[in-house]
Amino acid sequence: MNNKFTQVVKVKEENVNKIELSLVKCKALDKELKRSMEAIIDELNLHRFPRGGSSADIKINLEEQKLLRDQKERIKERIILNQKEIVHYEFQHKKAYIELEKMKYLEQEETAKEIAKIKKQEAKDLDEIAVQRYSFMKDTK
């Protein structure tokens, strides 16, 4: 049964779904970033400083380590930012879900009122029919 809250409930449900989708995307990105971080850490741990060789080899090795550390820092910053987004979307989801539940409750209450009103009208109509029928039966006797 449609009432004035039905459309609002649909909009609120769409909003909750959008927020859930964003939250899922952020969580997937978080997992991906953490895997990248682990790969870089593993690569840094496997990277060995050469014990001998030319200064060019040592410079190349140091530059590679510097690049890996820089990349690790960038990923760390992205992880922190992404975690803040996750907290934000979780808060939005909680808030939107509460609003959705409020609207669903109001929709149910409105529907219950409409049903009660219809039942009351049906009872009045049945009483009126019974009175008319009684009068008709009384007149025919």
N, C-alpha and C positions, 0 to 999 in steps of 0.2 A: 504494500500500500504506500503510495507516494504522498509525501507531505512536504512542508517547507524546509525540512532538514535533510531530505534525501539528496539533493544536489550538493549541499554543503558537505555531507558525509563522503560523497564521491570525490570531491575536490580534496578533502583532507586525506583520503586514502591514496590519491595520486601523489600528494605531497610526501606522505610517509614512504611510498614506494621509491620516489626520486631520491630521498635522503638515504634509504637503505642501499640503493644502487651506488650512490657516491661513497657510502661507507665501505661497501664490498670492494669497490675499486681501490680505495685508499689502503685497505688491508692487504689486497693482492700486491699493490706497489710496495708496501712495507716488507712483505715476504721476499719480493724480488730484490729490493735494496739490501736486505740482510744477507741474502745469498751472495750478492755481489761483494759485500763487505767481507764475508768469509773467504771468498775466492782471492781477494786482494791480500788479506791477512796471510792466507796460506802461501801465496806467491812471495810475499815479503819474508816469510819464515824460511822458504826454500832458497831464497836469493842469498848467495854467499859472496862475500867480499874476496876478490882475487888476492892470493898471497904473493903473486909475482906478476910480472908483465910490464908493459909500457905504461907511461902516465896517461896515455890516451885511453887505454883499457880501463884504468882506474876511474878516470873522469866519466866514461860511458857508464860504468857500473854505478857510480855515485848518482849520476843523472837519472838512471833507471829507478834507483831506490827513491830518489826525490819525487819523481813522477808518480810512483806508486803511493807514496805517503800523501802527496797532494790529492790524488784521486780518492784515497781513503778518507781524507778530511772532507772532501766535497760530498761523498756518499754519506758520511756521518751527519753532515749538516742537513742533507735531504731527508735522512731518517728522522732526525729531530723535528724538522718541519712537518713531515708526513704524520708523525705521531701527534703533533698538535692538531692537525686536520682531523685525525681520527677521533680525538677527544671532542673536537668541535662538532663533528657529525653525530657522534654518540649523544651529545647533549641535545642537538637539534632533533634527533630521532626520538629521544625520550619525551621532549616537549611536544613534538608533533603527534606522537602516539597518544599522549594524554588528551590533547585536543580532539583527536579522532574519537577516543572513547567517550568524551563528553558529548560530542555531537551524536554518536550512536545512541547514547542513553537518552538524549533529548528526542531523537527520532523515535525511539521505542515508546517513550512517554506520550508523544504526540499521537502515535499510532494507537496506543491503548485508549487515549481519550476519544479518538475518532471511532474506534470500535464500540466503546461504551455508549457514545452518542447514537450510533447506528442501532445498537441493540435497544436502547431506550425508545427510539423512534419506531422500531419494529414492534415493540411491546404496545406502544400507543396505537399503532395501526391495527394490530391484532385485537386490541380492546374495542376499537371503533368498529371493526368488522363484526366482532361478537355482539356488540350492542345493536348494530344494524340488522344482523341476522335474527337476534332475539325479537326486535320490533317487527320484522317481517313475519316471523313465525307466529307472533302474538296476533298480528293483524289477520293472518290467514285462518286462524282458528275461529 
